[in-house]
Amino acid sequence: MKTLIHTHPCPMLIQVTKGRLKHVRGEKINFFKAGDAFIESNNGGAHYLKNVGKTPVILHVGVVSIVGMPKAINK
């Protein structure tokens, strides 16, 4: 699994509950595993996510938004 390159217009708290995830924003690469959490914000810039493990990745996402605002915008 690999997402499209995208941004978020609203802040999000993401917790990885299963699997291993690669997070790529430009030249910056981070890896997250089950039990890790990270924040995405509206000024974080374009990025993509990729499953780098053998099991599916499961994420729990908390979003702070207003009605009608998209949660992600593909680039």
Secondary structure in CASP SS format (residue, H / E / C, confidence):
PFRMAT SS
TARGET T0000
AUTHOR 0000-0000-0000
METHOD secondary structure of the structure
MODEL  1
M C 1.00
K E 1.00
T C 1.00
L C 1.00
I C 1.00
H E 1.00
T E 1.00
H C 1.00
P C 1.00
C C 1.00
P C 1.00
M E 1.00
L E 1.00
I E 1.00
Q E 1.00
V E 1.00
T E 1.00
K E 1.00
G C 1.00
R E 1.00
L E 1.00
K E 1.00
H E 1.00
V E 1.00
R E 1.00
G C 1.00
E C 1.00
K E 1.00
I E 1.00
N E 1.00
F E 1.00
F E 1.00
K E 1.00
A C 1.00
G C 1.00
D C 1.00
A E 1.00
F E 1.00
I E 1.00
E E 1.00
S C 1.00
N C 1.00
N C 1.00
G C 1.00
G C 1.00
A C 1.00
H E 1.00
Y E 1.00
L E 1.00
K E 1.00
N E 1.00
V C 1.00
G C 1.00
K C 1.00
T C 1.00
P C 1.00
V C 1.00
I E 1.00
L E 1.00
H E 1.00
V E 1.00
G E 1.00
V E 1.00
V C 1.00
S C 1.00
I C 1.00
V C 1.00
G C 1.00
M C 1.00
P C 1.00
K C 1.00
A C 1.00
I E 1.00
N E 1.00
K C 1.00
END
